[in-house]
Amino acid sequence: MNNNFHNDADFRALVERVLDGEASSEDLKLLNETLATDESARRCYVEMQMFDSALHDELNAGEGEGMESSAEAIEFEPQSAVDEASASKGGVSRQWAFKYYAVAAMLAAAAIMAVLLTGKDEVFEVVSVAGVQKADSFTTAKWISKGEKIELPEGAVLEFKSEDGNRFALKGPAELRVESGERLSLTRGSLWAELEGEPIRISVPNGEITDIGTILGVFVDEMAKTRLDVFDGQARMASAKNDNRKQVIAAGQSLLLKGLDWQPVLGVADMRLYATTKPKRLGVNFIQHEEEASFIQSTRPYSAMWHSVSEAHGTTQLADSPVRVTWVGAHTHGRQNNDTPEGAILDAGLTTKLWRPSEVQAAQAYGFQRVKRGAVIQFSNLSAWLKSSQAKKYRLTLFCNIEKTEDLSYTPIGIFKDAAMSESPIHEWNLESENLKTFIRSERGPGREYYIKEMEYNFTEDSFVLYFPSEVERTHVSAILLTVVE
């Protein structure tokens, strides 16, 4: 216990932020805990509140008279000659000082109660609401409180988040009760959850779901049939009738339960049942076979919202975001029937050979005037994406499928500011200097070996251009992933 909070600079700065209305939720939480457990902290807080009130302009006459009796109940030591002299020179009079401190004491006591109660029951912040009318049971309040029941009509979507990083999207028709910040009860509808904070338990009619570092979806229909889909990490489903009956499923899997009988059916995760939160990870991946796209989009490998393309050149907008990607390469390649979602990403790619006339013409139309071979990919409107995501920068991850032999040299992959690529690159990756032992996967094809490497770089540009040159090496671009960094 700190018995001298008057000399505690950090505590005084914390109180000043609260008094000035500049405190964050973490500040309020810290002050709550300190005031609730330490009397000396409460005394210091009251005195600072009193001093803060005394610095304001004098109360008007009517308000002063209304507080007269309260002032008389407080005893002060006799004012010194110096104080009286100061008062006669225009300072605050002794009588008004009494009133200031009496009012301040009352306000301080109320303020302590307010601080201790603020945020006590408010556990989730509303991010966005769509498809909800005023007559519906849920309105666009800024916070969702503990014990609140949320009912959404068909087509409505509510996105909310916790202070520690958990994000949810509830899709109607739905009924959800917020038992606490760590426990939800879903009786109908679909709930999407990206869980990066404290562990969450989700009760459903036939059991309870516990996350284990997870991105998941839960769907409950009107017949109490429950479906759990896991897209990252793991989740555990326990029976409502017997806690010893439980099943853990991993990313890419689903679990289906009908009624209270414990007869779980395992399947493949499918995100098409859910309205998702604003994507923190956007990606474009290059494939050859269209049937691979539905597999990738429904399972969300690497926890990303992917946009799959099979053309050698084109331009498109990524998912539900303002980000636009424009690309030109030689051709796409891939193989069907991948065993895992990650394999569907890593085993395909955009090749970097000499371009055909159609690719050269497309490149010129897109503003890529200087290249006629390799692969060039531009991302734009990234500032708008950062703003909508309330983030300041993003991480770029490249998935490269590299055919490497001992006698080949490698030209660096470059990042440029614009399509003209007339200036020096703002960053380069030299594949020749990369340690192949750190590559996440390698496998042998007919007479060659593929290496797949993740390379990361943080930056804030509104747009950038990636250039994969083609000389004697064979570097295929499997995918490019953007992740907001909050």
C-alpha positions as CSV (number, residue, x, y, z in Angstrom):
1,M,0.0,0.0,0.0
2,N,1.3,3.5,-0.9
3,N,0.6,5.7,2.2
4,N,1.7,8.9,0.5
5,F,-0.2,9.3,-2.7
6,H,0.3,13.1,-2.4
7,N,3.9,12.6,-3.5
8,D,3.1,9.9,-6.1
9,A,3.5,11.7,-9.4
10,D,1.9,8.8,-11.4
11,F,-1.2,8.8,-9.2
12,R,-1.6,12.5,-9.3
13,A,-1.3,12.5,-13.1
14,L,-3.9,9.8,-13.3
15,V,-6.3,11.8,-11.1
16,E,-5.7,15.0,-13.2
17,R,-6.6,13.1,-16.4
18,V,-9.9,12.0,-14.7
19,L,-10.7,15.5,-13.5
20,D,-9.8,17.0,-16.9
21,G,-12.1,14.5,-18.7
22,E,-9.1,12.9,-20.6
23,A,-9.0,9.6,-18.9
24,S,-9.1,6.4,-20.9
25,S,-11.0,3.2,-19.9
26,E,-7.7,1.8,-18.6
27,D,-7.2,4.9,-16.5
28,L,-10.7,4.6,-15.0
29,K,-10.1,0.9,-14.3
30,L,-6.8,1.6,-12.5
31,L,-8.4,4.4,-10.4
32,N,-11.3,2.2,-9.6
33,E,-9.0,-0.4,-8.2
34,T,-6.9,2.0,-6.2
35,L,-9.7,4.0,-4.7
36,A,-11.6,0.8,-3.7
37,T,-8.6,-0.6,-1.7
38,D,-6.7,2.3,-0.3
39,E,-8.0,5.0,2.1
40,S,-5.0,7.3,1.6
41,A,-5.7,7.3,-2.1
42,R,-9.3,8.2,-1.6
43,R,-8.2,11.1,0.7
44,C,-5.7,12.4,-1.9
45,Y,-8.4,12.1,-4.6
46,V,-10.9,14.2,-2.5
47,E,-8.3,16.9,-1.8
48,M,-7.3,17.1,-5.5
49,Q,-11.0,17.3,-6.4
50,M,-11.6,20.1,-3.8
51,F,-8.6,22.0,-5.1
52,D,-9.8,21.6,-8.7
53,S,-13.2,23.0,-7.8
54,A,-11.7,25.9,-5.9
55,L,-9.9,27.1,-9.0
56,H,-13.2,27.6,-10.9
57,D,-15.1,30.9,-10.9
58,E,-17.2,31.8,-7.9
59,L,-20.6,30.2,-7.7
60,N,-23.5,32.5,-8.4
61,A,-25.3,34.0,-5.5
62,G,-28.3,31.7,-5.7
63,E,-26.2,28.6,-5.8
64,G,-24.1,29.9,-2.9
65,E,-27.0,30.5,-0.6
66,G,-28.3,27.0,-1.4
67,M,-25.1,25.5,0.0
68,E,-24.8,27.7,3.1
69,S,-25.8,25.1,5.6
70,S,-23.3,22.6,4.2
71,A,-20.5,25.1,4.5
72,E,-21.3,25.8,8.2
73,A,-20.9,22.1,9.0
74,I,-17.3,22.0,8.1
75,E,-14.7,23.4,10.5
76,F,-11.6,25.2,9.3
77,E,-8.6,26.6,11.2
78,P,-8.7,30.4,11.7
79,Q,-7.4,32.2,8.7
80,S,-4.0,33.7,9.2
81,A,-3.2,37.4,8.7
82,V,-1.4,36.6,5.5
83,D,-4.5,34.8,4.2
84,E,-6.7,37.8,5.3
85,A,-4.4,40.2,3.6
86,S,-4.5,38.1,0.4
87,A,-8.3,38.0,0.5
88,S,-8.4,41.8,0.9
89,K,-6.3,42.2,-2.2
90,G,-8.8,40.4,-4.4
91,G,-8.3,36.7,-3.4
92,V,-11.2,34.4,-2.7
93,S,-12.8,35.3,0.6
94,R,-12.8,33.0,3.6
95,Q,-16.6,32.7,3.4
96,W,-16.5,31.8,-0.2
97,A,-13.6,29.4,0.4
98,F,-15.8,27.6,2.9
99,K,-18.5,27.3,0.3
100,Y,-16.0,26.2,-2.4
101,Y,-14.7,23.4,-0.2
102,A,-18.1,22.4,1.0
103,V,-19.4,22.0,-2.5
104,A,-16.1,20.4,-3.6
105,A,-16.3,17.9,-0.8
106,M,-19.8,16.9,-1.9
107,L,-18.8,16.8,-5.5
108,A,-15.7,14.7,-4.7
109,A,-17.7,12.2,-2.7
110,A,-20.1,11.9,-5.6
111,A,-17.2,11.7,-8.1
112,I,-15.6,8.8,-6.2
113,M,-18.9,6.9,-6.4
114,A,-19.2,7.8,-10.1
115,V,-15.7,6.7,-10.8
116,L,-16.2,3.4,-8.9
117,L,-19.4,2.7,-10.8
118,T,-18.4,3.9,-14.3
119,G,-18.0,1.0,-16.6
120,K,-18.9,-1.6,-14.0
121,D,-21.7,-3.1,-16.1
122,E,-20.6,-1.9,-19.5
123,V,-18.7,-4.8,-21.0
124,F,-18.8,-4.4,-24.8
125,E,-18.6,-1.4,-27.0
126,V,-20.8,-1.2,-30.1
127,V,-18.8,-0.8,-33.3
128,S,-21.7,-0.8,-35.8
129,V,-25.3,-1.7,-36.3
130,A,-27.1,-2.4,-39.6
131,G,-30.7,-3.3,-40.3
132,V,-32.1,-2.4,-36.9
133,Q,-35.1,0.0,-36.6
134,K,-35.9,2.1,-33.6
135,A,-38.8,-0.2,-32.8
136,D,-36.5,-3.2,-32.4
137,S,-35.4,-4.4,-29.0
138,F,-31.8,-3.3,-29.6
139,T,-30.8,0.3,-30.3
140,T,-27.5,1.9,-31.2
141,A,-26.3,2.5,-27.6
142,K,-22.6,3.0,-27.4
143,W,-22.2,0.2,-24.8
144,I,-23.7,-3.2,-24.1
145,S,-24.1,-3.9,-20.4
146,K,-23.8,-7.1,-18.4
147,G,-27.2,-8.9,-18.2
148,E,-28.5,-7.2,-21.4
149,K,-30.5,-9.3,-23.9
150,I,-30.0,-8.5,-27.5
151,E,-32.6,-9.4,-30.1
152,L,-32.0,-8.8,-33.8
153,P,-34.4,-9.2,-36.7
154,E,-33.6,-11.0,-39.8
155,G,-30.9,-9.4,-41.9
156,A,-29.6,-7.2,-39.0
157,V,-26.0,-7.3,-38.0
158,L,-24.5,-6.0,-34.8
159,E,-20.7,-5.7,-34.4
160,F,-19.3,-5.2,-30.9
161,K,-15.9,-5.5,-29.1
162,S,-14.3,-5.7,-25.7
163,E,-11.5,-3.5,-24.5
164,D,-9.0,-6.4,-24.5
165,G,-9.3,-7.2,-28.2
166,N,-12.2,-9.6,-28.6
167,R,-14.5,-8.7,-31.5
168,F,-17.9,-10.2,-32.4
169,A,-20.5,-9.9,-35.2
170,L,-24.1,-11.1,-34.4
171,K,-26.4,-11.8,-37.4
172,G,-30.1,-11.9,-37.1
173,P,-32.6,-13.3,-36.6
174,A,-30.8,-13.7,-33.3
175,E,-31.1,-13.8,-29.5
176,L,-28.0,-13.2,-27.3
177,R,-27.7,-12.5,-23.6
178,V,-24.5,-10.9,-22.3
179,E,-23.9,-12.7,-19.0
180,S,-20.6,-10.9,-18.5
181,G,-17.5,-9.8,-20.4
182,E,-16.3,-13.4,-20.5
183,R,-19.6,-15.3,-21.0
184,L,-22.3,-15.1,-23.7
185,S,-25.5,-17.1,-24.2
186,L,-26.7,-17.6,-27.7
187,T,-30.1,-19.1,-28.1
188,R,-30.7,-18.3,-31.8
189,G,-28.8,-16.8,-34.7
190,S,-25.1,-16.8,-35.8
191,L,-22.2,-15.3,-33.9
192,W,-18.8,-14.6,-35.4
193,A,-16.0,-14.2,-32.9
194,E,-12.3,-13.1,-33.3
195,L,-10.9,-13.7,-29.9
196,E,-7.5,-12.0,-29.0
197,G,-8.3,-11.0,-25.4
198,E,-9.5,-12.9,-22.4
199,P,-11.0,-16.4,-23.0
200,I,-14.7,-16.4,-23.8
201,R,-17.4,-19.0,-23.0
202,I,-20.4,-19.2,-25.2
203,S,-23.4,-21.1,-23.9
204,V,-25.8,-22.7,-26.5
205,P,-28.9,-24.8,-25.9
206,N,-27.0,-28.1,-26.1
207,G,-23.7,-27.2,-24.5
208,E,-20.9,-24.7,-23.9
209,I,-18.1,-23.6,-26.2
210,T,-14.7,-22.5,-24.9
211,D,-12.2,-20.7,-27.1
212,I,-8.5,-21.6,-27.1
213,G,-7.0,-18.7,-29.0
214,T,-9.6,-18.7,-31.7
215,I,-11.5,-17.3,-34.6
216,L,-14.8,-19.1,-34.7
217,G,-18.4,-19.0,-35.6
218,V,-21.5,-20.4,-33.8
219,F,-24.8,-21.0,-35.4
220,V,-28.0,-22.0,-33.6
221,D,-31.3,-22.5,-35.5
222,E,-34.9,-22.5,-34.2
223,M,-34.7,-26.3,-33.6
224,A,-31.8,-25.8,-31.2
225,K,-29.4,-27.4,-33.7
226,T,-25.9,-26.0,-33.0
227,R,-23.0,-25.7,-35.4
228,L,-19.5,-24.6,-34.4
229,D,-17.0,-23.6,-37.1
230,V,-13.3,-22.9,-36.2
231,F,-11.1,-20.8,-38.5
232,D,-8.1,-20.3,-36.4
233,G,-6.7,-21.9,-33.2
234,Q,-9.0,-24.4,-31.4
235,A,-12.3,-24.5,-29.6
236,R,-13.9,-27.0,-27.2
237,M,-17.5,-28.0,-27.1
238,A,-18.9,-29.6,-24.0
239,S,-22.3,-31.3,-23.5
240,A,-25.0,-29.5,-21.6
241,K,-26.0,-32.8,-19.9
242,N,-22.5,-34.1,-19.0
243,D,-19.4,-31.9,-18.7
244,N,-17.2,-35.0,-19.2
245,R,-18.4,-35.2,-22.8
246,K,-16.5,-32.8,-24.8
247,Q,-14.8,-32.4,-28.2
248,V,-11.9,-30.2,-29.3
249,I,-11.8,-29.1,-32.9
250,A,-9.1,-27.2,-34.8
251,A,-8.9,-24.6,-37.5
252,G,-10.7,-25.7,-40.7
253,Q,-13.1,-28.0,-38.8
254,S,-16.8,-27.8,-37.8
255,L,-18.9,-29.6,-35.3
256,L,-22.7,-30.2,-35.5
257,L,-25.0,-31.1,-32.6
258,K,-28.7,-31.9,-32.8
259,G,-30.6,-31.8,-29.6
260,L,-29.2,-32.7,-26.2
261,D,-27.9,-36.1,-27.1
262,W,-24.1,-36.1,-27.5
263,Q,-23.7,-37.2,-31.0
264,P,-21.3,-34.7,-32.6
265,V,-20.7,-34.8,-36.3
266,L,-17.4,-33.4,-37.6
267,G,-17.1,-31.6,-40.9
268,V,-15.3,-28.7,-42.7
269,A,-15.6,-25.1,-41.5
270,D,-17.7,-22.8,-43.6
271,M,-17.8,-19.1,-43.0
272,R,-20.7,-18.4,-45.3
273,L,-23.2,-18.7,-42.4
274,Y,-21.7,-15.7,-40.7
275,A,-21.5,-11.9,-40.9
276,T,-17.9,-11.2,-40.1
277,T,-16.3,-8.3,-38.3
278,K,-14.3,-5.8,-40.4
279,P,-11.4,-7.8,-41.7
280,K,-8.0,-7.2,-40.1
281,R,-6.4,-9.4,-42.6
282,L,-7.0,-9.0,-46.4
283,G,-5.3,-11.1,-49.0
284,V,-5.1,-11.8,-52.7
285,N,-4.1,-15.3,-53.8
286,F,-3.4,-16.7,-57.2
287,I,-5.0,-20.0,-58.3
288,Q,-5.5,-21.9,-61.5
289,H,-8.7,-23.8,-60.8
290,E,-11.8,-22.0,-59.8
291,E,-13.0,-24.8,-57.5
292,E,-10.1,-23.9,-55.2
293,A,-11.6,-20.5,-54.6
294,S,-14.7,-21.7,-52.7
295,F,-12.5,-24.0,-50.6
296,I,-10.2,-21.1,-49.6
297,Q,-13.0,-18.6,-49.0
298,S,-15.0,-20.9,-46.8
299,T,-12.1,-22.0,-44.6
300,R,-10.1,-18.8,-44.4
301,P,-6.6,-20.1,-44.2
302,Y,-4.2,-17.8,-42.1
303,S,-7.4,-16.2,-40.6
304,A,-7.6,-13.9,-43.6
305,M,-10.4,-12.6,-45.9
306,W,-9.0,-13.9,-49.3
307,H,-9.8,-12.8,-52.8
308,S,-8.8,-15.6,-55.2
309,V,-7.9,-14.7,-58.8
310,S,-7.1,-17.1,-61.7
311,E,-6.4,-14.6,-64.5
312,A,-2.8,-13.5,-65.5
313,H,-3.8,-9.9,-65.2
314,G,-6.7,-7.8,-63.8
315,T,-7.9,-5.3,-61.2
316,T,-10.4,-5.9,-58.3
317,Q,-11.5,-4.6,-54.9
318,L,-10.6,-6.8,-51.9
319,A,-13.5,-8.2,-49.9
320,D,-15.6,-5.5,-48.1
321,S,-12.9,-2.9,-48.1
322,P,-11.7,0.1,-50.1
323,V,-8.4,-1.7,-51.0
324,R,-7.9,-2.3,-54.7
325,V,-5.3,-4.6,-56.2
326,T,-4.1,-4.5,-59.8
327,W,-1.7,-7.2,-61.2
328,V,0.0,-8.5,-64.3
329,G,2.0,-11.8,-64.6
330,A,2.8,-14.5,-67.1
331,H,0.1,-17.0,-66.1
332,T,-1.2,-18.8,-63.0
333,H,-0.5,-22.3,-62.0
334,G,-1.7,-24.6,-59.3
335,R,-2.9,-28.1,-58.5
336,Q,-6.3,-29.4,-57.5
337,N,-7.4,-31.5,-54.5
338,N,-5.2,-29.9,-51.8
339,D,-5.5,-31.6,-48.4
340,T,-5.4,-28.4,-46.4
341,P,-6.5,-24.8,-46.9
342,E,-2.9,-23.7,-46.4
343,G,-1.9,-26.0,-49.2
344,A,-4.4,-24.4,-51.6
345,I,-2.7,-21.1,-50.9
346,L,0.9,-22.2,-51.0
347,D,0.8,-24.6,-53.9
348,A,-0.5,-22.2,-56.5
349,G,0.9,-18.9,-57.8
350,L,1.4,-16.2,-60.5
351,T,4.5,-17.0,-62.6
352,T,7.2,-14.5,-63.5
353,K,8.0,-15.6,-67.1
354,L,8.1,-13.4,-70.2
355,W,4.7,-11.8,-70.9
356,R,2.5,-12.5,-73.9
357,P,1.3,-9.5,-75.9
358,S,-2.0,-9.5,-74.1
359,E,-0.2,-9.0,-70.7
360,V,2.1,-6.3,-72.1
361,Q,-1.0,-4.4,-73.4
362,A,-2.7,-4.8,-70.0
363,A,0.4,-3.6,-68.2
364,Q,0.5,-0.4,-70.3
365,A,-3.2,0.3,-69.6
366,Y,-2.6,-0.1,-65.8
367,G,0.4,2.3,-65.9
368,F,3.2,-0.3,-65.6
369,Q,5.2,1.1,-68.5
370,R,8.7,-0.2,-67.7
371,V,8.3,-4.0,-67.4
372,K,7.4,-6.8,-69.9
373,R,8.2,-9.8,-67.8
374,G,8.0,-11.0,-64.2
375,A,5.0,-10.1,-62.0
376,V,3.9,-6.6,-60.9
377,I,1.2,-6.1,-58.3
378,Q,-0.2,-2.7,-57.0
379,F,-2.3,-2.1,-53.9
380,S,-4.1,1.2,-53.5
381,N,-6.6,3.1,-51.2
382,L,-4.9,1.7,-48.1
383,S,-5.3,4.9,-46.1
384,A,-9.1,4.5,-46.2
385,W,-8.8,0.9,-45.0
386,L,-6.5,2.0,-42.1
387,K,-9.0,4.7,-41.2
388,S,-12.0,2.4,-41.2
389,S,-10.0,-0.1,-39.1
390,Q,-8.8,2.5,-36.6
391,A,-5.2,1.5,-37.3
392,K,-2.0,3.4,-38.1
393,K,0.0,0.9,-40.1
394,Y,-0.2,-2.5,-41.7
395,R,2.0,-5.5,-42.2
396,L,2.8,-7.0,-45.6
397,T,3.4,-10.7,-45.9
398,L,4.5,-12.4,-49.1
399,F,3.9,-16.1,-49.8
400,C,6.5,-17.0,-52.5
401,N,6.7,-20.4,-54.2
402,I,10.4,-20.5,-55.3
403,E,12.0,-23.0,-57.6
404,K,15.6,-23.0,-56.5
405,T,18.7,-24.8,-57.8
406,E,22.3,-24.3,-56.8
407,D,23.5,-22.6,-60.0
408,L,20.8,-19.9,-60.2
409,S,21.1,-16.3,-59.1
410,Y,18.2,-14.3,-57.6
411,T,17.2,-10.7,-58.2
412,P,15.6,-8.9,-55.2
413,I,11.9,-8.4,-55.0
414,G,11.2,-4.6,-54.8
415,I,8.6,-2.4,-53.3
416,F,8.0,0.9,-55.2
417,K,5.9,3.9,-54.4
418,D,3.9,4.0,-57.7
419,A,3.3,2.2,-61.0
420,A,5.9,4.1,-62.8
421,M,8.7,2.5,-60.7
422,S,11.0,5.4,-61.8
423,E,12.5,5.9,-58.3
424,S,14.6,3.5,-56.2
425,P,12.6,0.9,-54.3
426,I,11.5,1.8,-50.8
427,H,12.3,-1.7,-49.7
428,E,13.9,-4.9,-51.2
429,W,13.9,-8.6,-50.3
430,N,17.0,-10.4,-51.6
431,L,16.0,-14.1,-51.9
432,E,19.6,-15.2,-52.3
433,S,20.5,-14.0,-48.8
434,E,17.5,-15.7,-47.3
435,N,18.3,-18.7,-45.1
436,L,16.5,-21.6,-46.7
437,K,16.4,-23.4,-43.4
438,T,13.8,-20.9,-42.2
439,F,11.4,-21.6,-45.1
440,I,8.1,-22.9,-43.7
441,R,7.7,-25.6,-46.3
442,S,9.7,-27.4,-49.0
443,E,8.7,-30.3,-51.3
444,R,10.1,-31.9,-54.4
445,G,8.4,-31.8,-57.8
446,P,9.5,-33.5,-61.0
447,G,13.2,-32.7,-61.1
448,R,13.0,-29.6,-58.9
449,E,12.4,-28.4,-55.4
450,Y,10.0,-25.7,-54.2
451,Y,10.6,-23.4,-51.2
452,I,7.9,-21.3,-49.7
453,K,8.8,-18.4,-47.6
454,E,6.9,-15.8,-45.5
455,M,8.5,-12.3,-45.6
456,E,7.1,-9.5,-43.6
457,Y,7.5,-5.7,-43.6
458,N,5.5,-3.0,-41.8
459,F,4.7,0.3,-43.4
460,T,2.0,3.0,-43.8
461,E,1.9,4.0,-47.5
462,D,-1.5,4.6,-49.2
463,S,-0.3,2.6,-52.2
464,F,2.6,0.5,-53.2
465,V,3.8,-1.7,-56.1
466,L,5.5,-5.1,-55.7
467,Y,7.8,-6.1,-58.5
468,F,9.0,-9.7,-58.9
469,P,11.6,-9.7,-61.6
470,S,12.3,-12.6,-63.9
471,E,15.8,-13.3,-65.1
472,V,17.1,-16.8,-64.6
473,E,15.3,-17.6,-61.4
474,R,11.7,-19.0,-61.1
475,T,9.8,-17.1,-58.3
476,H,6.0,-17.6,-58.2
477,V,3.8,-15.3,-56.2
478,S,1.4,-17.5,-54.2
479,A,-0.3,-14.9,-52.2
480,I,0.0,-11.4,-50.6
481,L,-1.5,-10.7,-47.2
482,L,-2.2,-7.3,-45.5
483,T,-2.7,-7.2,-41.7
484,V,-3.7,-4.0,-39.9
485,V,-1.5,-3.2,-36.9
486,E,-3.5,-1.4,-34.2
